[in-house]
Amino acid sequence: MLVVVMKYIVCLSGGHSSALTAIEATRKAGKENVILLNHDISPEVEDRDIKRFKNEISDYLGIKITYANMKGWKAKTPLRVCKEIGAFKVGNGTALCTYNLKTKPFYEWLKKNYPVEKGKMREDVKILYGFDKSEPSRIQRRIGVMQTKGYYTDFPLAYWERTIEKTEDIGIKRPETYKIYRHANCKGCLKAGKQQWYLTFCLNPDIWEEAKEAEKEIGYSILKDTYLEELEPKFKQMRCKGIVPTEKMKPQTFWAMVKKELPAEGQISFLPCECAL
């Protein structure tokens, strides 16, 4: 009887949840049966502490990270990728930066290393994601997408018996980005909302300026209903009022606080505020 040895491919994003997924998979299947698959992102937009975190997880597990990178990734920031294409998003809102920097290289890597015969499912491979029980829609969507390509998926944080809840339990601090963000995504994420773009305005002015120029060049806004340049007067007033740039506060609470602190809409001054003088 032929025994199929299952290979677990962990989509290691650099975030906390994917790291926990890698740990659970290795504890269950052994490091010889686990692949840590990552897409390296330009250090201009991926915080260096995220890279530190990925490497410490790799060292702890004794598994080298396997990279599936876009060609020229060191200089290909999300904004530059989108400027080359001439658009930020397509179809149902899929961010073109994500597709080109991560999704496309991922599919190319799978096709090269674990090809699937047409109309069949790959029985010796399972792809693991860091989604948990609070994300049923994402789980169902990912199952559907990967099944059409011939691959099974699993979600240890949602369905497996857990052995670890946080990486601090093994002496590895999660990325510093979690102190102000809810995630470990790129700085100036093109899928983010206004609250996160306020963080970019305050903390990464170089990316903010590049994003404004990208909007002008492409002729379309990153956000659904406004251009970044139109938000700038309001963001300047928010900064002058001492509104802390953070994603740790729920959007409803954050914008309620902003509304309380700022003048009524339409009365925001376009002149420099006192903190700029």
Salt bridges, closest charged atoms under 4 A:
GLU24 OE2 - ARG162 NE 3.38
ASP40 OD1 - LYS51 NZ 2.74
ASP40 OD1 - LYS54 NZ 3.74
GLU44 OE1 - ARG80 NH2 2.77
GLU46 OE1 - LYS51 NZ 2.48
GLU46 OE1 - LYS54 NZ 3.26
ASP49 OD2 - ARG52 NH2 2.82
GLU56 OE1 - ARG52 NH1 3.31
GLU84 OE2 - LYS76 NZ 2.56
GLU117 OE1 - LYS120 NZ 3.39
ASP124 OD1 - ARG122 NE 2.58
GLU135 OE2 - ARG138 NH1 2.65
GLU165 OE1 - ARG162 NH2 3.55
GLU168 OE2 - ARG174 NE 2.99
ASP169 OD1 - LYS166 NZ 2.98
GLU176 OE1 - LYS179 NZ 2.75
GLU209 OE1 - LYS212 NZ 3.36
GLU210 OE2 - ARG80 NE 3.18
GLU213 OE2 - LYS216 NZ 3.73
ASP225 OD2 - LYS194 NZ 3.53
GLU229 OE2 - LYS216 NZ 3.68
GLU232 OE1 - LYS212 NZ 2.95
GLU232 OE2 - LYS236 NZ 3.92
GLU247 OE2 - ARG182 NH2 3.71
GLU247 OE1 - HIS183 NE2 3.37
GLU265 OE2 - LYS234 NZ 3.02
